[in-house]
Amino acid sequence: MRIRAALLSIVCLPAAATADGVLSWGEVLIVDGVASAQLLWQGEQQLAGFQFECAEAAFLAAGGGEVGELGWQLYVEAHMVLGFTWDPAGYIPPLGTPTHLITIDVPESLGELVLVEPIFADPSGVQIIVTGPGPLDLDACPGDVTGDGVVGVNDILDVLAYWGGSGGGDANGDGNTDVDDILLVISAWGDC
């Protein structure tokens, strides 16, 4: 309860919200049954705080990225991650490209990481409306868009078939089928 009170003192949820921010997934590293996933942030305004929950109580740890470099306060519970700063020098500036915000650790056995109810706020406490990220498949075979156990030509063709959309072919789970998906497929080329 104390953690929610801290976030609510940052985010006062006014009637109007600021311009959109975008969340997407970056690199995922799986070691000894723990998946460490980079959460990327892109936004048109400064960022001073966030909170998000997991569809299942699964957070093991969180840290690093911009919030780690800027010394943000982080509170991690199995079902929620809360991050904020009171220091204006620690605000994350507007970012025109996806940037590593934080790394989230969850059990690989979770299968799929789904963030729910993300709340992001600027330094004035105004809510930033965010889009993404889509669900993150924690399988050990990134780039296997077709699910056939091999990353190859069929995955490239699937990405190209859905190019520019937000459905199939989205190898990296950022909600867009684009050059980043082609690059992921190429980098993961071969048998799973």
C-alpha positions in Angstrom: 0.0 0.0 0.0 2.9 2.4 0.8 4.3 1.8 -2.7 1.0 2.7 -4.4 0.8 5.8 -2.3 4.3 6.9 -3.4 3.3 6.5 -7.1 0.0 8.3 -6.6 1.9 11.2 -5.2 3.8 11.4 -8.5 0.9 10.6 -10.8 -2.3 12.6 -10.1 -4.1 11.3 -13.2 -5.5 14.5 -14.6 -8.3 14.6 -17.2 -5.9 15.4 -20.0 -2.7 13.3 -20.6 0.5 14.2 -22.4 1.6 12.9 -25.8 2.2 9.2 -26.2 5.2 7.2 -25.2 6.2 3.8 -26.7 7.3 0.7 -24.8 9.0 -2.1 -26.6 11.1 -5.1 -25.8 14.8 -5.2 -26.4 17.3 -8.0 -25.9 16.3 -11.0 -23.9 18.9 -13.2 -22.2 18.0 -16.5 -20.6 20.4 -18.0 -18.1 19.6 -20.8 -15.6 15.9 -20.5 -16.0 15.8 -16.7 -15.6 14.8 -14.5 -18.5 16.2 -11.0 -18.3 14.3 -8.7 -20.7 15.2 -5.2 -21.6 12.2 -2.8 -21.6 12.8 0.0 -24.1 11.3 3.5 -23.8 10.7 6.2 -26.4 8.8 9.4 -25.6 8.4 13.1 -26.5 8.6 14.4 -22.9 10.6 13.9 -19.7 9.9 10.8 -17.7 9.9 10.9 -13.8 8.1 7.8 -12.8 6.4 4.6 -13.8 4.5 1.5 -12.4 3.6 -1.7 -14.2 2.3 -5.0 -13.2 2.7 -8.6 -14.6 -0.3 -10.6 -15.6 1.1 -13.3 -13.2 3.1 -12.6 -10.1 6.5 -13.3 -11.6 9.0 -10.4 -11.2 12.2 -11.6 -9.6 14.3 -8.4 -10.0 14.5 -5.2 -12.0 17.2 -2.6 -12.6 19.8 -1.3 -14.9 19.2 0.8 -18.0 18.4 4.5 -17.8 16.8 4.2 -14.4 20.0 2.5 -13.0 22.3 5.1 -14.5 20.2 8.0 -13.2 19.8 6.5 -9.7 16.1 6.1 -9.6 14.2 4.6 -6.6 13.0 1.1 -7.5 10.6 -1.1 -5.7 10.1 -4.6 -7.0 7.5 -7.0 -5.8 6.4 -10.3 -7.4 3.4 -8.6 -9.1 4.7 -5.0 -9.6 7.6 -2.7 -10.5 7.6 0.9 -9.4 10.3 3.4 -10.4 10.6 7.1 -9.8 12.9 10.0 -9.1 12.4 13.2 -7.1 15.7 14.7 -8.5 15.3 16.8 -11.6 18.8 15.7 -12.7 17.4 12.2 -12.8 14.5 12.8 -15.1 14.8 10.8 -18.3 14.9 13.3 -21.2 12.7 13.1 -24.3 14.0 10.2 -26.4 13.5 9.9 -30.2 14.7 6.3 -30.4 13.9 3.3 -28.3 16.3 3.3 -25.3 17.0 0.7 -22.6 14.8 1.9 -19.7 15.1 -1.1 -17.3 15.8 -4.8 -17.3 13.2 -7.1 -15.9 14.0 -10.6 -14.6 11.2 -13.3 -14.6 11.3 -17.1 -14.6 11.7 -18.5 -18.1 8.9 -21.0 -17.1 6.5 -18.1 -17.2 6.4 -18.6 -21.0 5.1 -15.2 -21.8 5.7 -11.8 -20.1 2.7 -9.5 -20.3 2.8 -6.1 -18.7 -0.6 -4.8 -17.5 -1.8 -1.4 -16.3 1.4 0.6 -17.1 1.3 4.1 -15.5 4.0 6.5 -16.7 4.3 10.2 -15.6 6.2 13.3 -16.5 7.8 15.5 -13.8 4.6 17.5 -13.3 2.7 14.3 -12.4 0.8 14.2 -15.7 0.1 10.8 -17.0 1.9 9.8 -20.2 -0.3 7.6 -22.4 1.9 4.6 -23.4 1.5 2.0 -26.2 3.1 -1.4 -26.1 4.8 -3.5 -25.4 3.1 -6.5 -26.7 3.4 -9.9 -25.0 7.0 -11.2 -24.9 7.4 -14.8 -25.7 10.1 -16.2 -23.4 10.9 -19.2 -25.6 14.5 -20.0 -26.2 14.2 -19.4 -30.0 13.8 -15.7 -30.8 13.2 -15.0 -34.4 11.2 -18.2 -35.0 8.1 -16.3 -36.2 6.5 -19.4 -37.8 7.1 -21.6 -34.7 8.6 -24.5 -36.7 11.7 -24.8 -34.6 14.0 -23.2 -37.2 14.8 -19.6 -37.9 15.2 -19.3 -41.6 13.7 -18.3 -44.9 10.1 -19.0 -43.9 10.5 -16.5 -41.0 11.9 -13.9 -43.3 8.9 -14.5 -45.7 6.5 -14.2 -42.8 8.0 -10.9 -41.7 7.8 -9.6 -45.3 4.2 -10.8 -45.7 3.1 -8.7 -42.6 5.4 -5.7 -43.3 4.2 -2.4 -41.9 1.4 -4.1 -39.8 1.0 -4.9 -36.2 0.0 -8.5 -36.3 2.0 -11.5 -37.6 5.7 -11.3 -38.4 6.5 -9.3 -35.3 9.6 -11.2 -34.3 10.7 -8.9 -31.5 7.3 -8.2 -29.9 7.3 -4.4 -30.2 3.9 -4.3 -32.0 5.3 -3.4 -35.4 6.5 -5.6 -38.3 9.5 -3.8 -39.7 13.3 -3.9 -40.3 14.0 -4.7 -36.6 12.1 -8.0 -37.1 14.2 -8.8 -40.2 17.4 -8.1 -38.3 16.3 -10.3 -35.3 15.5 -13.2 -37.7 18.9 -12.9 -39.4 20.7 -12.7 -36.1 19.0 -15.8 -34.8 19.4 -17.8 -38.1 19.5 -21.6 -37.7 18.0 -24.4 -35.7 16.5 -23.6 -32.3 
